[in-house]
Amino acid sequence: MTTVRDSFHTRIGFILAAAGSAIGLGNIWGFPTQAANNGGGAFLFIYLIVTLLLALPALYSEMYIGNQTQKNPVGALQEACASKSAGLGKFAGLFGLMGAILMLSFYSIVAGWMLSHALAPIAEFFDFSSASQWLETSSLGRNIVFTPIFIVLTALIIFRGIHKGIERWSSRLMPALFVMLIGLIIYILQQPGASEGLEMYLVPDFSQITNPKLIISAMGQAFFSLSIGVGGMMVYGSYLKKGDNLGKLVVSITALDTLIAFLAGLLIIPALFVAQHNGLKVFDNGVLIGEGQLIFNILPNLFDAMGDVGIIVGLVFFSLMSMAALTSTLSSTEVPVSYLVEEKNMSRNSATLGVSVVVLIASMTLVAFFDPLFGMIITWVNTFQLPIMGLFYFIVVGWLWSRGNRLQQEAKRGDSLWITVWANYIRFVCPILLSIVFINVAFR
Ligand code: PFF
């Protein structure tokens, strides 16, 4: 049976969708928090190096496997590993798929918090202050309402397919996100106290650079930020015409993701110092008073202190966060959906419905047993799942895959020096570098 696969229709649509997957809570929350806690500009510097040396090649490898095989992540890894062990490929594909579900289970909860915080200023504006208070306060009830809303929003876009759903919505949301982010930066940088934050962020404290913890945090952050390791980027790569000059696309996606993380730092770190200027407690002994506090306590308090303008700033900020989260959940939802459609012959609608129900059950389990499950799942995904799968992609592209692996074939023929260097970099250097960092992370 051959049916025509849905696909991205334009290169820019593909870039916006993949950048949409990459740009998410990790950029706007994770990156600035880590930078604020790890020497500001020094973290930025290390982050850039790790991104170039490891995360970009991992993103390339993941997308390349999808692009060359034109299959869902399970089928793609199975095909790529066929000459050695299709069983190993299938196992790895399913392992990635499980990672996608786990990642969706916690990400949808946090995204739900963003949505409820985006509605709070509206309630405030209409003088529903008890509703606004409810929306801003963490509670079981709020999780039970907003997590499903977010899962449904994701499903509504996935139902429509790659071109009409993912490509179209990413092309709308990403430019809007960019404009909102720039607007917020311009506003915050004019507030008293902002320049101190700017200085902390842009003037690196190089005494931190030898700290191995910094390198490890930066790698985890870079992998999460580029959505490497659950198959989301692989499945996007598979919806792009085969061999469509992937290298350039991967560079553009990485550049956009890094640019937004950098810009988020320009917003959040100065905002922290503005909050401090307004008498709010932000740092304790030079360390942020709590990661969760940053987004859900310090910033809302800062917006409140700004009066009427704060209502607009809060609305724009949390809408931006919700949009960033939405374009990120699309790619990981597409992983199991594409698997069910292509390997289990399900219709797209039933597959989307089935996956959404599974994600809902998983996230409601996390909500019910929040402590300790929530933290455990995040640690599992970030510390183990993503680096292990990243390493596996390098090994597939470098070693396990023979037939259909154009990169290694061209390198063997010695067609161009650039390709030879790149192929051997992925084959030898990346697995070793990644293993060294991984061993340090896992057995710290
Ligand atoms: N890259 C997203 C972020 O930075 O928030 C997180 C993510 C999305 C990870 C999609 C993995 C994924 F498949």
Residues whose N, C-alpha, C, O or C-beta is under 5 A from the ligand:
A	BS01	PFF	S21 A22 I23 G24 L25 G26 N27 F224 S225 L226 S227 I228 V230 G232 S328 S331 S332
